[in-house]
Amino acid sequence: MPDALPIPDDLLELERARLVALEAVVDCVHELLAAHRRRHPGPSRTGPAPTDEPGLWSEADETRLDALRTAFGEASARVRRHPTMVRALAEHRYRETELALRAAVAGPDHG
């Protein structure tokens, strides 16, 4: 198995920004689901959250969530387009480099 490429500081910062953007999407969905459940109390549901129920989100909610999803997609693209990740892909070391990036972001206490 090939080795990961070294992870430069600027790539670490891009990955951290990507994770912040992802957290914003997740937080927004949780907030919107909680508000929906407060407006429409009922018996507990089993299974996945009803994120595709008609009328679940208002137009303003959809706009906000779409903006957050777009920001996450753009942050993800910046990580993928970073020269280190482009090189890793070309050298068939992408997975190892991606795992090294995740470990570097998590820090020594999480590896």
N, C-alpha and C positions, 0 to 999 in steps of 0.2 A: 504494500500500500504506500503511495507517495506521501511525502511529508507536506505539512501545511507551509504556506509562505509566511514570512514574518508579517505581523500586523502593525502597520504604522499608526501613529497617534491620530492622524486625520481620519483614517478609516474607523478607528474606535469611536471618535466623536460622531461620525455619520451613523454608526450603528446605535449609539445611545439616543440620537435624535429620532431614529426609526422606532426604537422601543417606546420613547415618549409619545410619539404619534399613535402607535398602536394602543397604548394605555388610554389615550384620549378617546379613541373609538370605543373601546371596551367600556370605559366609564360612562360615556354618553348612552350607550345601549342599555346599561344597567339602570341609569337614571330614568330613561324613557320607559323602560319596562316597569320600574317601580311606580312611576307616575300613572301609567296605564292601569296597573293593578289597584292603585288607590281610587281611580275614577270608576273602575269596573270590578268591585270586589265580588268574589264568588268562591265556589268550592276550589280547593287546591287542585292544580293541574298536575298530571304526570307527563313525563316526556319533555321534549325540548321546549324552550321558550317560544311563544307565538310571534316570532319576528316578521312573519309574512301575512299575518291576519289583516284583512282589508280594514282600513281606517285605524289601524293601530297607531300610526304616527300622523301628526298634523303635517301640513305642507312645510311649516317653519321647521318642525323637527326633521323632516326629510332633508331639507336644505342644509341644516346644521350637520346632520350625520353624513350627508354626501360630501360636504366640505372637509370633514375630518377624515373620511375614507380617502378622498383625493390627496390630502396632505400625507397620509400614511403611504399611499401608493407612490407618491413623489419621493418620499424619504427612502422607501425601499429601492426605488430605481437609482437613487444617488449611491446607495451602497453597492448595488450590482454593477454600476458603471465605473466605480472606483478602479483605477489602474491595477491595483493589487488583485481585485476580484476578476477583472478581465483577464489578467495574466493567469490566475489560478484556473480559470475555465479553459484557456488555451492549452495549458500544461496538464490538464486532467487532474488538477489538485483542488478543485472548487469545494467539494464536500469537506475535505480535511481543513481547508482554509476557513470555510464557514464555521465549522465546529471550533476552530481555534479562536475565531472572532467572538463567538458566543461565550467561550470560556474566559477570554480576556475581559469582556464586558462584565461578566458575572463576578470576576475577581477571584483571588486565591481562596477565599473561604467557601466558594461555591463549586469548585472544580473537583 
